Amino acid sequence: MRPPTSDPLRIVRLTAENVKRLKAVEITPDGDLVTITGRNAQGKSSVLDAIWLALGGGAASKATTRPVRDGEDHARVTLDLGELTVTREWKGDRSTLTVASADGATYNSPQRVLDALVGRLSFDPLAFTRLSAREQRESLLDLVDLDVDLPSLDSQRTALYDERTEVGRQGKAIGDVPPVDETLPSAEQSAFDLIAQIRAAEEQRRDIDRARADLDLLVKRGTEVTEAIARLQAELHDLGQQHAAQQARLDAAPAPADTSALEQQLADIEQTNAKIRANQESAKRSRIQSELHHQYETLTVEIDALDKQKADALAAATFPVDGLGFDEGGVTFNGVPFGQASSAEQIRVSLAMAMALNPTLRVIRILDGSLLDDDSMQMVADAAKEGGYQVWIERVSDPSESAIVIEDGEVSA
């Protein structure tokens, strides 16, 4: 069978039975603006939902888990689109779909046929204007085909930004680093050699002192011996020899070393080592600061690359309406935040989005249209007529004679 026409389609007739709050309705729309009105809980929204359920497939089924009217075991929606007739039925937990051409022939893959014709029929232009800036941004992102995964890019950017912030914090925590004194040695000096030299000199002094003490003792004893020289001549002779030997030792001994310079070095070495330690700490902190600065710059380059990748993807994206875009805050129109546009401008742009999203099946649904004043309703009607679209809109009350009143699930007589 040849594929269905790509010419614009509109709903010629809608019939629905037992769909949500509906009992049985048959509507043959007249004109571009189809107003469904009536009191609350009578089935107005069910009429618009029946259109979406008939055409939307899995997305519509997920949004409406109980399409069959309470107390009934089956439901049916039929949409006559002129060249195509779409019928979807529910019985129990099963549903069937039939798409037939004008000559009565059916398609083997009916949902695939509808998917090729139906755009974003679930997009409600009025509901879009009431979303928050962030919700509008997410909704628009869902409508645009991008070459990148924006949530993944945002997650990567957040992780890099947090890491860069921590690196910056660590760099600041190091504080001001004193300059390194290049005249100092790179390693601390050892006091061991100086202490050993001082101890050796002190031991030498003690030896000389002991020698002097021994000599003094010999002199004293010599004096005593002199008084008894006659008796102790032999001993005096021996003492003389000892005296001569001891004198020779003293004469041969080197002069005591001057330890004042060594002692001064010992006094200065700790101060010098303290400076060396401060020097080493300054060099270490300077090195860490340099490494952190390099990390910070590297992370900045990565963040800039992610921002450019995202900006390039957005620049290459095709939006449903010229002038539409978005930034971190939400949706923009001609570079200005969408929320700052007038209510009329927001509705006009949202209608243009809905029309751009449904180029073939030119049907737009607007729920809760009671929020529109007369001027806004006229703007919707004019936009539908100008674009050749059929707008189905739900309102609690509408004084126009063309409005279709739903009462207790049926079209009021």
Phi and psi in degrees as a GROMACS rama.xvg file:
@    title "Ramachandran Plot"
@    xaxis  label "Phi"
@    yaxis  label "Psi"
@TYPE xy
-67.0536  151.624  ARG-2
-67.1052  157.434  PRO-3
-65.3811  156.961  PRO-4
-62.548  150.668  THR-5
-95.9731  5.03782  SER-6
-66.0387  153.072  ASP-7
-57.5829  139.039  PRO-8
-120.034  149.136  LEU-9
-138.36  167.05  ARG-10
-81.8103  121.207  ILE-11
-87.4749  -37.9079  VAL-12
-154.862  141.095  ARG-13
-122.676  130.6  LEU-14
-128.121  138.572  THR-15
-144.117  141.213  ALA-16
-136  124.373  GLU-17
61.1146  28.7766  ASN-18
-92.7804  115.402  VAL-19
53.5131  -112.315  LYS-20
-89.4706  -5.28212  ARG-21
-78.3738  142.937  LEU-22
-91.9669  -67.752  LYS-23
-156.547  124.37  ALA-24
-135.227  149.078  VAL-25
-136.152  122.467  GLU-26
-127.596  125.241  ILE-27
-111.155  99.0007  THR-28
-66.0527  147.151  PRO-29
-127.851  116.035  ASP-30
96.3299  -175.562  GLY-31
-86.8319  -25.5448  ASP-32
-111.982  115.28  LEU-33
-107.711  106.418  VAL-34
-97.5175  122.713  THR-35
-105.613  119.389  ILE-36
-129.458  173.59  THR-37
144.032  171.344  GLY-38
-69.8124  166.472  ARG-39
-63.9034  149.454  ASN-40
63.0594  26.4038  ALA-41
-101.423  -16.1984  GLN-42
122.024  10.9364  GLY-43
-60.1502  -51.5118  LYS-44
-63.3135  -30.4058  SER-45
-64.427  -29.8132  SER-46
-64.194  -48.1718  VAL-47
-68.597  -35.4303  LEU-48
-66.4368  -33.6393  ASP-49
-60.8219  -37.7802  ALA-50
-62.2308  -47.9742  ILE-51
-64.9557  -41.1872  TRP-52
-64.1208  -36.2253  LEU-53
-68.2722  -34.6926  ALA-54
-106.038  -26.1018  LEU-55
-80.3086  -15.2911  GLY-56
66.6582  -135.853  GLY-57
-62.0273  -37.9584  GLY-58
-63.115  -42.167  ALA-59
-67.6869  -38.6406  ALA-60
-63.7621  -39.0618  SER-61
-67.0207  -34.4353  LYS-62
-76.0295  -24.2609  ALA-63
-128.672  98.2503  THR-64
-79.8081  -20.7766  THR-65
-127.991  80.7316  ARG-66
-75.0627  -20.8395  PRO-67
-86.4287  135.632  VAL-68
-57.1741  139.758  ARG-69
-56.1198  133.394  ASP-70
91.4274  -8.94591  GLY-71
-110.106  161.417  GLU-72
-114.144  1.13636  ASP-73
-150.884  162.058  HIS-74
-152.295  158.675  ALA-75
-151.709  142.341  ARG-76
-131.109  133.788  VAL-77
-127.788  128.479  THR-78
-117.396  120.751  LEU-79
-93.3974  111.657  ASP-80
-101.94  16.6682  LEU-81
88.4873  -82.1696  GLY-82
-82.8465  -13.3793  GLU-83
-134.782  149.128  LEU-84
-124.964  124.834  THR-85
-110.338  127.802  VAL-86
-130.297  124.914  THR-87
-123.514  131.773  ARG-88
-125.013  149.153  GLU-89
-125.382  135.297  TRP-90
-144.323  117.516  LYS-91
64.6337  -128.67  GLY-92
-102.978  17.9812  ASP-93
-116.64  150.573  ARG-94
-135.113  151.953  SER-95
-129.558  151.864  THR-96
-132.283  134.814  LEU-97
-130.257  130.696  THR-98
-121.335  119.958  VAL-99
-121.688  144.777  ALA-100
-79.1385  176.205  SER-101
-63.0454  -27.2178  ALA-102
-88.3925  5.27057  ASP-103
95.7162  -7.73769  GLY-104
-73.078  144.45  ALA-105
-107.669  160.197  THR-106
-100.322  143.655  TYR-107
-71.8318  -31.0626  ASN-108
-120.84  75.1176  SER-109
-62.1854  -40.0645  PRO-110
-67.4852  -33.633  GLN-111
-64.6211  -37.4994  ARG-112
-62.0949  -45.5076  VAL-113
-66.4716  -40.1231  LEU-114
-61.3255  -31.1332  ASP-115
-74.4259  -20.259  ALA-116
-102.325  -37.1288  LEU-117
-85.0499  129.667  VAL-118
-87.8368  -114.687  GLY-119
-113.271  66.301  ARG-120
-62.9052  -20.4832  LEU-121
-74.8888  -12.0824  SER-122
-75.6818  116.416  PHE-123
-102.408  110.202  ASP-124
-60.6029  -35.4524  PRO-125
-70.9224  -40.8104  LEU-126
-63.0544  -34.4131  ALA-127
-61.6792  -38.6201  PHE-128
-68.0411  -21.4772  THR-129
-93.253  -4.28809  ARG-130
-73.1844  157.912  LEU-131
-69.4827  165.971  SER-132
-58.1806  -43.0004  ALA-133
-66.6547  -41.052  ARG-134
-65.8654  -38.1926  GLU-135
-62.3775  -40.7931  GLN-136
-62.4524  -45.5132  ARG-137
-64.3433  -38.9005  GLU-138
-64.2528  -43.9855  SER-139
-67.0422  -39.0367  LEU-140
-59.797  -35.1133  LEU-141
-68.6834  -22.9981  ASP-142
-90.2357  -13.6714  LEU-143
-107.229  133.659  VAL-144
-85.779  115.872  ASP-145
-112.824  152.924  LEU-146
-83.8438  -2.93886  ASP-147
-129.974  159.557  VAL-148
-92.3218  98.3145  ASP-149
-62.073  -43.3581  LEU-150
-57.5631  -38.6827  PRO-151
-66.2289  -41.5735  SER-152
-62.6036  -43.2551  LEU-153
-62.6927  -39.559  ASP-154
-65.4475  -43.6864  SER-155
-62.2725  -42.2407  GLN-156
-64.173  -42.0499  ARG-157
-61.22  -42.9666  THR-158
-64.1977  -43.6992  ALA-159
-65.6477  -40.5183  LEU-160
-63.6544  -43.384  TYR-161
-64.0049  -41.1888  ASP-162
-64.5071  -41.7669  GLU-163
-64.4258  -39.1574  ARG-164
-60.9087  -41.7023  THR-165
-66.7839  -40.5177  GLU-166
-62.3306  -43.1918  VAL-167
-62.2318  -39.9288  GLY-168
-62.7544  -43.3402  ARG-169
-63.146  -40.2697  GLN-170
-62.5096  -42.3381  GLY-171
-67.3643  -33.2279  LYS-172
-65.7177  -25.7932  ALA-173
-65.6519  -33.2087  ILE-174
77.744  -167.827  GLY-175
-70.9044  130.666  ASP-176
-102.012  121.123  VAL-177
-60.0898  150.897  PRO-178
-67.306  150.008  PRO-179
-81.4903  129.848  VAL-180
-83.5302  103.614  ASP-181
-71.439  -12.8639  GLU-182
-77.4576  -17.2096  THR-183
-83.2204  151.032  LEU-184
-66.3179  158.421  PRO-185
-75.3868  -23.5205  SER-186
-120.654  154.236  ALA-187
-66.9556  145.44  GLU-188
-84.2542  154.171  GLN-189
-96.1642  134.614  SER-190
-88.2848  -3.58267  ALA-191
-62.3487  -46.0459  PHE-192
-64.6424  -41.9233  ASP-193
-63.7172  -42.4096  LEU-194
-62.0074  -40.0455  ILE-195
-64.1351  -41.6489  ALA-196
-64.518  -41.7163  GLN-197
-63.0167  -42.1479  ILE-198
-65.5219  -38.8895  ARG-199
-63.9211  -42.549  ALA-200
-64.5327  -40.154  ALA-201
-65.3141  -37.9359  GLU-202
-65.2766  -39.1693  GLU-203
-62.9775  -41.3245  GLN-204
-63.6528  -40.511  ARG-205
-63.3053  -37.39  ARG-206
-63.1177  -43.7425  ASP-207
-64.9135  -42.5104  ILE-208
-60.0157  -40.296  ASP-209
-66.3784  -36.5463  ARG-210
-65.5487  -41.6961  ALA-211
-63.1013  -41.1455  ARG-212
-62.1432  -40.4749  ALA-213
-63.9436  -40.0707  ASP-214
-64.7867  -42.336  LEU-215
-58.9477  -40.229  ASP-216
-64.2195  -39.886  LEU-217
-65.984  -39.8587  LEU-218
-60.7207  -45.2709  VAL-219
-60.1127  -46.1846  LYS-220
-66.1506  -33.4263  ARG-221
-61.6216  -37.9235  GLY-222
-62.9736  -43.6491  THR-223
-63.3456  -40.3892  GLU-224
-66.3382  -35.4812  VAL-225
-60.9746  -40.2359  THR-226
-62.5971  -27.0666  GLU-227
-118.986  38.8502  ALA-228
-57.5081  -32.6597  ILE-229
-65.946  -43.8374  ALA-230
-76.9057  -31.4352  ARG-231
-114.427  31.8124  LEU-232
-57.3463  -44.4449  GLN-233
-61.3597  -41.904  ALA-234
-67.207  -37.2198  GLU-235
-62.4288  -39.0512  LEU-236
-59.2806  -42.8811  HIS-237
-66.753  -41.5804  ASP-238
-64.2129  -34.7496  LEU-239
-61.4542  -41.454  GLY-240
-64.2853  -40.963  GLN-241
-64.4813  -39.5453  GLN-242
-61.52  -44.3297  HIS-243
-63.0273  -41.2334  ALA-244
-65.7121  -41.3443  ALA-245
-67.7478  -38.3829  GLN-246
-62.6516  -41.2023  GLN-247
-60.4969  -37.5882  ALA-248
-64.4548  -42.4852  ARG-249
-65.4605  -40.2938  LEU-250
-64.6728  -33.4797  ASP-251
-81.344  -18.0292  ALA-252
-69.4823  138.841  ALA-253
-70.9201  161.662  PRO-254
-66.1924  144.142  ALA-255
-58.6394  136.757  PRO-256
-68.6922  144.261  ALA-257
-85.9558  110.689  ASP-258
-93.7171  4.09943  THR-259
-61.0074  -40.501  SER-260
-65.5069  -42.2132  ALA-261
-63.7574  -41.7173  LEU-262
-63.7056  -36.1901  GLU-263
-67.8792  -39.9222  GLN-264
-60.9456  -40.7567  GLN-265
-63.2986  -38.6612  LEU-266
-67.2331  -33.4317  ALA-267
-86.0433  -20.3648  ASP-268
-63.9855  -36.9928  ILE-269
-67.5337  -39.0855  GLU-270
-63.631  -41.5759  GLN-271
-63.5465  -44.2353  THR-272
-63.8289  -34.9302  ASN-273
-62.1865  -40.1595  ALA-274
-66.2515  -38.9863  LYS-275
-63.5043  -42.3722  ILE-276
-62.3514  -42.2417  ARG-277
-62.9005  -38.4554  ALA-278
-61.3702  -46.3083  ASN-279
-62.6879  -40.2316  GLN-280
-64.5753  -41.8621  GLU-281
-61.6695  -43.4054  SER-282
-62.8419  -40.7008  ALA-283
-64.6398  -46.6526  LYS-284
-65.5014  -37.8904  ARG-285
-63.4191  -40.749  SER-286
-64.9268  -42.5816  ARG-287
-64.0068  -42.9279  ILE-288
-59.3225  -41.8349  GLN-289
-63.4291  -43.2907  SER-290
-63.771  -43.7982  GLU-291
-64.2811  -39.808  LEU-292
-61.3947  -40.449  HIS-293
-64.6552  -43.0798  HIS-294
-60.2438  -44.1699  GLN-295
-59.3174  -46.7651  TYR-296
-64.844  -38.9947  GLU-297
-62.8523  -45.333  THR-298
-64.4311  -37.433  LEU-299
-61.5384  -42.3287  THR-300
-61.3048  -42.2376  VAL-301
-65.125  -42.2895  GLU-302
-63.0829  -44.0907  ILE-303
-61.0372  -36.6932  ASP-304
-65.8572  -41.8149  ALA-305
-64.0502  -42.7509  LEU-306
-61.7106  -40.1511  ASP-307
-67.5306  -41.1644  LYS-308
-60.1963  -42.7396  GLN-309
-66.6072  -44.5003  LYS-310
-62.848  -40.2179  ALA-311
-64.5811  -39.8992  ASP-312
-64.9752  -42.4559  ALA-313
-67.8944  -36.6658  LEU-314
-66.0834  -31.0049  ALA-315
-86.432  -10.3077  ALA-316
-71.7306  148.571  ALA-317
-103.883  115.087  THR-318
-92.422  152.763  PHE-319
-64.1259  -21.9504  PRO-320
-134.798  133.669  VAL-321
-59.1903  136.918  ASP-322
96.4349  -16.3199  GLY-323
-75.7592  147.894  LEU-324
-170.53  -169.574  GLY-325
-157.365  157.024  PHE-326
-127.556  -165.335  ASP-327
-62.9252  -27.5397  GLU-328
-82.9952  -27.7016  GLY-329
157.959  -155.653  GLY-330
-81.3343  143.82  VAL-331
-122.638  155.244  THR-332
-133.713  117.473  PHE-333
55.7135  37.8632  ASN-334
83.0349  -4.28318  GLY-335
-107.068  139.603  VAL-336
-50.6852  133.575  PRO-337
-58.3795  -36.4527  PHE-338
-66.3529  -17.5591  GLY-339
-86.8188  -9.34078  GLN-340
-72.0887  158.641  ALA-341
-67.0486  161.554  SER-342
-59.0218  -41.2132  SER-343
-63.9807  -41.3161  ALA-344
-66.3376  -39.8095  GLU-345
-63.0085  -43.7641  GLN-346
-65.2583  -42.5962  ILE-347
-61.6074  -45.4462  ARG-348
-66.805  -40.5732  VAL-349
-64.7809  -39.1224  SER-350
-62.7246  -42.7516  LEU-351
-62.2456  -36.7157  ALA-352
-62.945  -47.5523  MET-353
-60.6023  -39.8969  ALA-354
-68.3845  -40.7459  MET-355
-65.4538  -29.6678  ALA-356
-80.3486  -13.4408  LEU-357
-130.193  67.4311  ASN-358
-74.0994  -26.31  PRO-359
-98.1357  -59.0893  THR-360
-84.4042  97.2815  LEU-361
-86.5986  65.6817  ARG-362
-126.769  130.866  VAL-363
-126.504  136.549  ILE-364
-109.074  135.342  ARG-365
-127.658  111.543  ILE-366
-86.4993  154.413  LEU-367
55.6273  45.5299  ASP-368
-71.8093  -2.64482  GLY-369
-64.1423  -17.3946  SER-370
-76.1916  -9.95787  LEU-371
-88.0851  134.417  LEU-372
-83.4764  -178.358  ASP-373
-61.642  -41.2605  ASP-374
-64.0086  -41.0771  ASP-375
-67.2253  -39.4155  SER-376
-60.9256  -41.5647  MET-377
-65.5174  -37.1923  GLN-378
-64.1549  -40.4483  MET-379
-63.2982  -44.1482  VAL-380
-63.1854  -43.0333  ALA-381
-65.2757  -41.7621  ASP-382
-65.0228  -39.7779  ALA-383
-63.7216  -44.4944  ALA-384
-65.3915  -43.9922  LYS-385
-64.4468  -38.5205  GLU-386
-90.6285  -5.78144  GLY-387
73.1517  34.8753  GLY-388
-108.686  157.836  TYR-389
-111.323  114.797  GLN-390
-104.677  118.797  VAL-391
-97.6061  120.813  TRP-392
-130.258  137.607  ILE-393
-100.778  131.264  GLU-394
-141.311  146.653  ARG-395
-66.8728  -39.9632  VAL-396
-143.535  147.324  SER-397
-153.848  121.962  ASP-398
-77.4398  -10.3789  PRO-399
-67.6127  146.83  SER-400
-69.732  -24.2759  GLU-401
-80.6398  -9.18959  SER-402
-64.6193  140.269  ALA-403
-97.5268  118.158  ILE-404
-93.8788  128.612  VAL-405
-106.509  126.708  ILE-406
-136.526  121.605  GLU-407
52.1478  44.6581  ASP-408
78.9984  9.61617  GLY-409
-137.64  161.921  GLU-410
-73.9578  124.127  VAL-411
-69.525  140.687  SER-412
